[in-house]
C-alpha cells in the first residue's frame, strides 16, 4: 500500500512541475517567459492554434492537480491515524480505586 502511495506522490510532483512549465510557457500580454524562447507577439512556440490548446491542457492539468492534492491529503491523514493506533489496549485506573 505504501508503494502505491509513493507512486501517486511521485505523479503528483510530476504534475505540479508540468503545470508550472505549462503556465510559464503560455503567451502573456507582456510576453513573460515567451520572450526568452525568441518569440514575439505574432509567433507562438508550438504553432498558431496553441493558445487555446494550452489553455485547455492547463485547465485539465489544474483539475487533476487539485483532485490529486485532495486525495493525497486524505490518504496521508488516514496513514497517520493507522500508525498512531495503540497495539495493546491500556486500562486507565480511576483515582481512589487502588488495587491491593
C-alpha positions as CSV (number, residue, x, y, z in Angstrom):
1,X,0.0,0.0,0.0
2,X,2.8,2.4,0.7
3,X,4.4,1.7,-2.7
4,X,1.2,2.8,-4.3
5,X,1.1,5.9,-2.1
6,X,4.7,6.9,-3.1
7,X,4.0,6.3,-6.7
8,X,0.9,8.5,-6.5
9,X,3.1,11.1,-4.7
10,X,5.7,11.0,-7.5
11,X,3.0,11.5,-10.1
12,X,1.6,14.4,-8.1
13,X,5.0,16.1,-8.0
14,X,5.5,15.5,-11.7
15,X,2.1,17.0,-12.4
16,X,3.0,20.1,-10.3
17,X,6.2,20.6,-12.2
18,X,4.5,20.1,-15.5
19,X,1.7,22.6,-14.5
20,X,4.4,25.2,-13.7
21,X,6.0,24.7,-17.0
22,X,2.8,24.9,-19.0
23,X,1.7,28.0,-17.2
24,X,5.1,29.7,-17.8
25,X,5.2,28.8,-21.5
26,X,1.8,30.4,-22.3
27,X,1.8,33.6,-24.1
28,X,1.2,36.6,-21.9
29,X,0.2,40.2,-22.7
30,X,3.7,41.3,-21.7
31,X,5.3,38.2,-23.3
32,X,6.6,36.9,-19.9
33,X,8.7,33.7,-20.4
34,X,7.7,33.5,-24.1
35,X,10.2,36.2,-24.9
36,X,13.1,34.1,-23.7
37,X,12.3,31.5,-26.4
38,X,12.8,34.1,-29.1
39,X,9.2,34.7,-29.9
40,X,7.3,37.9,-30.3
41,X,3.6,38.8,-30.2
42,X,2.8,37.2,-33.6
43,X,4.9,34.0,-33.1
44,X,3.9,31.1,-30.9
45,X,6.3,28.4,-29.7
46,X,4.3,25.4,-30.9
47,X,2.3,26.9,-33.8
48,X,-0.7,29.2,-34.4
49,X,-3.5,27.5,-32.6
50,X,-1.6,26.5,-29.4
51,X,-3.0,29.2,-27.2
52,X,-6.4,27.5,-27.0
53,X,-4.8,24.1,-26.7
54,X,-2.5,25.2,-23.9
55,X,-5.4,26.9,-22.0
56,X,-7.4,23.7,-22.2
57,X,-4.5,21.5,-21.2
58,X,-3.7,23.8,-18.3
59,X,-7.3,23.6,-17.1
60,X,-7.3,19.8,-17.2
61,X,-3.9,19.6,-15.5
62,X,-5.0,22.1,-12.8
63,X,-8.2,20.0,-12.1
64,X,-6.1,16.8,-11.9
65,X,-3.6,18.6,-9.6
66,X,-6.4,19.7,-7.2
67,X,-8.0,16.3,-7.2
68,X,-4.8,14.5,-6.5
69,X,-3.9,17.1,-3.8
70,X,-7.2,16.3,-2.1
71,X,-6.8,12.5,-2.4
72,X,-3.2,12.7,-1.1
73,X,-4.3,14.8,1.8
74,X,-7.0,12.3,2.8
75,X,-4.7,9.4,2.2
76,X,-1.8,10.7,4.3
77,X,-4.2,11.6,7.1
78,X,-5.5,8.0,7.2
79,X,-2.0,6.6,7.1
80,X,-1.1,8.8,10.1
81,X,-4.1,7.6,12.1
82,X,-3.4,3.9,11.4
83,X,0.3,4.2,12.6
84,X,-0.6,6.0,15.8
85,X,-3.2,3.5,17.0
86,X,-2.0,1.7,20.2
87,X,-1.3,-2.0,19.7
88,X,-2.2,-3.0,23.3
89,X,-5.2,-1.5,24.9
90,X,-4.3,0.4,28.0
91,X,-6.6,0.2,31.0
92,X,-7.0,3.5,32.8
93,X,-7.2,3.4,36.5
94,X,-9.7,5.6,38.3
95,X,-8.5,7.7,41.2
96,X,-9.5,6.3,44.6
97,X,-9.8,2.7,43.4
98,X,-6.4,1.3,44.2
99,X,-5.9,-2.4,44.0
100,X,-4.2,-4.2,46.8
